[in-house]
Amino acid sequence: MSRLIAGVTLIELLVAIVIAGIVLSFGLPGWGKWMAEQRLRDRADALVHTLDRARSEAVKRGSRVDVCPVSGGSCPGMPAAWEGGWRIVVPAAPGGDAVAIAVAREPHAPEGLTIRGNRPVADYVSYTSLGYARRADGSLQMGTFVVCRPGHKARKVILANSGRARIEQTTEDCP
């Protein structure tokens, strides 16, 4: 009875390693770009979900609810970079002893990613008890956030006057 030994030879193993190296050399740069694109998409999605949640919280609570950048200090406050993270806040009633209630907080964006809002949404987004986006002074609030990473196409988060937010993928290159 002869025993059959199954296995691979050293030559077969070396050929397989060379083929795997060639395949990886073509695939890894594309994979890195794909991962960076996913991080960009994730931040835009997180911002839309936060705006949707703040809108539903305002309707549910029957009071104003704000979304503010974490680095901006008070809400509404000075314009700040949204990539530092943001939070959903139920402001304290004017003239009362109550304090603002933080409902949720989103962590900062990955390194190299920027989120900038145009003037109406640069410092905060505020929802009324009816779910409309209105500034603290009652004026209409609608605007656009641009989520960017160098070498990629910009994504825009657009806030409509109804308070609804949507994502638009653009053909504009990020600076």
N, C-alpha and C positions, 0 to 999 in steps of 0.2 A: 504494500500500500504506500503510495507516494503522497506526501502531504503537499498541498498547493498553498503557497504563501502569496497573499494578495497585498499589494502596496504600490507605491510610486517610486520611481527611480529619482535620483538626484537631478538628472537632466529634465525630467518632466516637472519636477518641483520648481526649478529655476525658470523654465519657460512660463509656468503659471504665474510666478512672481513678477516676471517682466511684463506679461500681458496685464496683470492687475495694476502695475505701476503706470503703464501707458493709459489705461482707462481712468485711473484716478487723476492723472495729470491733466486730462481734459475736463473731468467732471468737477473737481474741487473749486476752481475759480467761479464757475457758474453757480455752484451750491452756495458759496459765500455771498454772492450778489443776491441770490434768491432769499437767503436768510435776512439780509439787510432790508430787502423789500418787504418781508413779512413783519419785521419790527416797525417799519413805517406804516404799514396797514394796521397793525395792532394799535398804535397810538391814535390813529384816526378813528378806528372803531371804538376805542376806550372813551374818546372825547364825545362821540355821538351817543354812546350808551349813558355816559354821565349826564349829558344834557337831557336825554329822554327821562332818566330817573329823577332829575331835579324837577322837570315839568310835572311828572306824575306825583311827586312829593308835594308840590305846591297845590295841586288840585286836591289831593288827599287831605292835607292839613288845613286847607282853606286859608292859606296865608302865603306871603311872599317867601320864595326860596331862591338863594343865590348860588352861583358857581363861581369860585374865585381861584386865581393862581395862589399856590401856597406861599410863594415868595413875595406876594404883594402886600402882606400885612393885613390891614383891615379890609373888609369887603363891604361896599365898594371902596377901592383905594387907588393907589397909584398904579399905572400900567406896569405889568411885570411879565416875565418870561413864563409862558405856560408850560414849557418843557420841564420846569422844576416840580411839576405835579400840580394837582388842583384838588379842591374840596367842595362839597355841597354843604351849605350853611343855611339854617333857618335863623334869620336875624332876630335880635331881641326887639320887643315892642317898644316904640319910641316913648320915652318918659317913664318907663317901667324899671323895676329893679332886676328883671330877668336878664340872662346872658344869652348870647347866640348859641345855638345848638348845632354841633357838627354832625351831619348825617352820614357822610362817607368821605373818603380820601383816596385819591389816586396817586401812586408813587411817581417819582421823576422818570423822564424818558431816558432811553439808552443814550450813551455818549455819542455826540455828533449829530443828533436829531434836533431840529428846532420846530417850535410851534408858535406862530405869531398870528395875532388877531388884528384886523383892521380897526380903526378908531372906535366904532360902536361896541366892539367886543374885546378891546385890548385889555381892559382892566377887570371886567366881570361880566357875567350874564345873569340876568334876574328874571324870574318868572312870577306872574301874578297868580292869585288863587284860581283864575280861570284858565291858566296854562299858557297865557300869552307872554312873549318876551317883551318886557318893558323895563326901561332904566328906572333907577330909584326916584327920579323926578317925574315919572309917568310917561316920558316920551318913548316913541317906538324904538325898539332895539332889534336890529337884524344886521348881520355881518358875516364875514368870512374868516375862518382860521386857515392858515396855510401850514401844512405839516410837511417838512422838508428834510432831506438828507443829501449832502453833496454827491453828485453822480447819479441821482435818481430823478424820476419824474415826481413833481409835487402832487400832493393830494390836498383837496380843499374840503373843509367841513363847513357847510353853508347853513347858517341859521336864518330861517324865514321869519317874517313878522308874525306868523301864527304860533311860533315857538318850536316848530318842528325842525329837526336837523337832518341833513343828508350828506353823503360823501360823494365827491366828484373827483375822478382821476383825470388829471390834466395831461397835456402834452408839453407843458412848461418844464424846463430843466431847473433843478434846484441850484442855487449859486454855490 
